[in-house]
């Protein structure tokens, strides 16, 4: 599992470096042909990791219910994220993988509700969720890299 935690932190560090010099307008822009923006994809990664690992382990998520509602699977940008809000999201983006590893090593994850993903992969444990989350992060990294070409 250690490799998964290292890879998650590295992937997030890379992604954050790609967007760190963007304006809030660029982060919120939805280019023609896209249904969301960089801010949504970035925050969606924060939310999805929490849902896959914490919620399905019957634990409280470490993000607000409002954030979950606005950025979970099936949602779309419903408002423009402010600079202040995005600064908080960026902090969570980098802090929550560290907290996940700490909680995992502390044995916090004791149960897991089996979850069939939309691509036909069934998650049966938090270990499955942590591994699958890396795949999910890769998808949205690709989307963000595409969005960067159009803003």
N, C-alpha and C positions, 0 to 999 in steps of 0.2 A: 504493500500500500504506500510505502514511503515514496516510491517513484511517482505515483499518481499525484501526491501532494506537491512534490517538486515541480512536476509538469504543469499543474494547475497554476501555481504561483508564477512560473516562467511565462506561460501563455498570457496570463493577465498583465504581467509586467510589459510584455511585448505589445499587447493591444493598447495599453495605456500610453505607451510611448508614441504610438501611431496617431493618437487623437489629442495629445497634450497641448498642441499649439492651435487648436481649432477654436473659433469663436462660438458663442452660444447659438448664434444664428446658423452657423454651419452644422452644429450638432443637431439642431432641430429641423433642418431642411429635409424635405421629402422630395427627392428628385423624381422627375417624370418616369413612369414605369415601375416605381417602387411603392410599397404600401406602408413603409415605416422609415425611420431615420436612424442616425448613429446613436443618438441619446436613448431611443427606445431599445435598440439592440443591446447596447451596453448595460442598461438597467435590467433588461430581460435576463441577462446572464446572472446578475446578482439574485434575482427572484427565483429563477429556475433551480439554481444550486440549493437554495433554501428549501424549496418545495420537494425536490428529489431526495435530499438528505435528511432534513429535519421533519417536515410535515409527514412524509411517508414513514418516518420512524416514530410517529405520534409524539413529537416534541414541538415546542413553540418555535416558530420561525423567528429569526433575529432581525427581521425587517417589518415594517408596518403593514397592516392589512390593506391600507390604501395603496402602498407601493405594489403589493401583490395584485390587487385588482387592476391597476393601471398597466402592468407590465408582464402579466402572466401569459402563457400560451393562449392564443385566440384573441388577444387584445390588439389594439392598434393605438398609435398616438392620438390622445384625446385632448391634449393641451401641449403648450410649449414649456419645456423644462426651463427653470430659471438658473442663472449662474450659481446662486447660493445652493439650490437643490442639487445641481450637478456636482458641486464640490463635495457634498455629503455622500452622494452616490459613488464618486470616485474613491472616497475613503473606505466605504463599505466594500467596494470592488476589490481592494487590496487587503483589507483586514479580515474579511469573512473566510477566505481560504485558510488563513492562519488559525482562526477560531475553530474551523472544521477539523483541522488536524489535531488541535489540542483536545477537542471534545472526543474525537475518535480514540486518541491515545489514552484518554481518561475513562474510556468505557461507557460513555454517555449513551451510545446507540445500542439499545438492548432488544428492540423489536423492530419489525419492518412489515409494512403492508405491501404485498405483492402488487406490482404496477406494470401493466402491459403498455409499452410506449407506442407512439403512433407509427413507428417503423417496424413493429413486430418483435422488438426485443423486450423480453419480460425481465423486470428488475425484482429480485427476490431478497435482496439484502442491501444494507448501506454500502457495502463494498461494491456491489453491482452499480448502485447509484453513483458513487464517486467515479467509477470507471466510465459509465455512460455519460456523465456530466462533461468529461473531457471531450468526447465525441461531439456533444451538443455545443460546447464552447468553440470547437473548430468550425462548425457550420456557421455560427454567427460571426466568427472572426472573418471568414470568407465573405460574408455579406457586408460587413463593415468595410473591408478592403475594397469591395466593389463600390459601395456608397462614396468612399473617398474620391473615386475617379469622377464623380458627378457633382460634387459640391464645389 
